[in-house]
Amino acid sequence: MHAHDAGQVAGVRCGHCNTRRFYKPAELREVIGNVTIDQVRKKIRCQQCGKREWMSAELFHACGEERQVMRFRRLKEIRWERRVVWVDE
């Protein structure tokens, strides 16, 4: 059973700038892939400070009161950017 089907929430926290964000597990799976929560921690970067080594991630069941005050980060779109790399000859 997937975490989204079980009603769990993914909480991601940066220990450097103390920012905490909440995600729907189905949307994280769409972006990162079908990986464990420990592997999610290794693949994300804090958008505020840009650091990767301070990240922690956990799955938990939020009670009704917590869910009302949580603000989820929702997936709007996935963009693939084309970058050109030049080499001098």
Contacts in CASP RR format, 6 or more apart in sequence:
PFRMAT RR
TARGET T0000
AUTHOR 0000-0000-0000
METHOD contacts of the structure
MODEL  1
MHAHDAGQVAGVRCGHCNTRRFYKPAELREVIGNVTIDQVRKKIRCQQCG
KREWMSAELFHACGEERQVMRFRRLKEIRWERRVVWVDE
2 25 0 8 1.000
2 26 0 8 1.000
2 29 0 8 1.000
3 10 0 8 1.000
3 25 0 8 1.000
3 37 0 8 1.000
3 59 0 8 1.000
4 24 0 8 1.000
4 25 0 8 1.000
4 26 0 8 1.000
4 29 0 8 1.000
6 61 0 8 1.000
7 61 0 8 1.000
8 25 0 8 1.000
8 59 0 8 1.000
8 60 0 8 1.000
8 61 0 8 1.000
9 22 0 8 1.000
9 23 0 8 1.000
9 24 0 8 1.000
9 25 0 8 1.000
9 59 0 8 1.000
9 60 0 8 1.000
9 61 0 8 1.000
9 62 0 8 1.000
9 67 0 8 1.000
9 70 0 8 1.000
9 72 0 8 1.000
10 22 0 8 1.000
10 23 0 8 1.000
10 24 0 8 1.000
10 25 0 8 1.000
10 28 0 8 1.000
10 37 0 8 1.000
10 40 0 8 1.000
10 57 0 8 1.000
10 58 0 8 1.000
10 59 0 8 1.000
11 20 0 8 1.000
11 21 0 8 1.000
11 22 0 8 1.000
11 23 0 8 1.000
11 57 0 8 1.000
11 58 0 8 1.000
11 59 0 8 1.000
11 60 0 8 1.000
12 20 0 8 1.000
12 21 0 8 1.000
12 22 0 8 1.000
12 23 0 8 1.000
12 40 0 8 1.000
12 41 0 8 1.000
12 44 0 8 1.000
12 55 0 8 1.000
12 56 0 8 1.000
12 57 0 8 1.000
13 19 0 8 1.000
13 20 0 8 1.000
13 21 0 8 1.000
13 55 0 8 1.000
13 56 0 8 1.000
13 57 0 8 1.000
14 20 0 8 1.000
14 46 0 8 1.000
14 48 0 8 1.000
14 49 0 8 1.000
14 51 0 8 1.000
14 54 0 8 1.000
14 55 0 8 1.000
15 54 0 8 1.000
15 55 0 8 1.000
15 56 0 8 1.000
16 46 0 8 1.000
16 49 0 8 1.000
16 51 0 8 1.000
16 54 0 8 1.000
17 46 0 8 1.000
17 48 0 8 1.000
17 49 0 8 1.000
17 51 0 8 1.000
17 54 0 8 1.000
19 46 0 8 1.000
19 48 0 8 1.000
19 49 0 8 1.000
21 73 0 8 1.000
22 70 0 8 1.000
22 71 0 8 1.000
22 72 0 8 1.000
22 73 0 8 1.000
23 72 0 8 1.000
23 73 0 8 1.000
24 72 0 8 1.000
24 74 0 8 1.000
25 59 0 8 1.000
27 74 0 8 1.000
27 75 0 8 1.000
28 40 0 8 1.000
29 35 0 8 1.000
30 75 0 8 1.000
30 78 0 8 1.000
31 75 0 8 1.000
31 78 0 8 1.000
32 39 0 8 1.000
32 40 0 8 1.000
32 43 0 8 1.000
32 44 0 8 1.000
35 43 0 8 1.000
37 57 0 8 1.000
37 58 0 8 1.000
37 59 0 8 1.000
38 57 0 8 1.000
40 57 0 8 1.000
41 55 0 8 1.000
41 56 0 8 1.000
41 57 0 8 1.000
42 52 0 8 1.000
42 55 0 8 1.000
44 52 0 8 1.000
44 55 0 8 1.000
44 57 0 8 1.000
45 51 0 8 1.000
45 52 0 8 1.000
45 55 0 8 1.000
46 52 0 8 1.000
46 54 0 8 1.000
46 55 0 8 1.000
62 70 0 8 1.000
END
